[in-house]
Amino acid sequence: MPDIAMHLLDIVYNSIRALAKMITIRIHDSEKENMIEIIVEDDGCGMDEETIQHVMDPFFTTRTTRKVGLGVPLFKEGVLATGGTFDISSTVGKGTMIKACYIKNHWDTPPLGDLAETLATLVQANDQIDYLFTYTSDTHQFCLDTKEIKAILDGVKINEPEIILWLKDYIKEGLSQ
């Protein structure tokens, strides 16, 4: 995949397929620490140890539309190619956490990509899922909590086209500070 945002989209769609109602995405992007850390945590159905091992295999998928599942294996290999670390943990009935840490200045580290578009796409996909997105860098922090936004919208669906357009601009502005 060309950028981290595309990997993130693929990983979070796994959480959606696992029936998660709350998905937390944390990105820590640090020049000083020479790393980009990504953590995705959900409250979906979770996996047992055997399934976790299968998820790392590109020739395993629970989907019926294709016979391979490349998302997690490609993400993991991309992270490890930079000298970074990758971990996945899960508990049946409680959810899953994926933690990936790229070495920022490694030539194989992809760019972050369009995080605003990725997050807006995720929110648009299902208005029943809540997201807590936090981005931190050496100079600033941005947080997006869809529960707060839904409360402000007071019954207007968060995935209405006008709201999604506003959301993209809000995220872009928050990330650019």
Disulfide bonds with the S-S distance in Angstrom:
none
